[in-house]
């Protein structure tokens, strides 16, 4: 799997133009962010954002607000009950992530 594969999934599975939130869920914990581990991943993330922005703009969507970190960040796993949250029965109704429906070019 190349880093481009999860980038495509990332951009297509939520609305990256909503700033600090997704749907009705608001706050920094709902922001759209990419935290690359290497300079090559960072380069690919910026290229993917640029490509997806072009596709979104062509469909009338606003600017992408996804942050791409230029600095290393410490990753923390969420609690067990948050892992694979959307795959758990009955939880999909609580997810406000509303993909744009625009494909990554």
ZIUR-V27854 format. One record per run of one state. SS is the DSSP state (H for helix, E for strand, C for the rest). FROM is the first residue (numbers start at 1). TO is the last residue. Records with the same first field share a line. If there is no record, write none. Layout:
SS=FROM-TO ; FROM-TO
This chain:
C=1-2 ; 13-20 ; 23-24 ; 27-27 ; 31-32 ; 35-38 ; 59-66 ; 69-79 ; 83-84 ; 88-91 ; 95-105
H=3-12 ; 28-30 ; 39-58 ; 80-82 ; 85-87 ; 92-94
E=21-22 ; 25-26 ; 33-34 ; 67-68
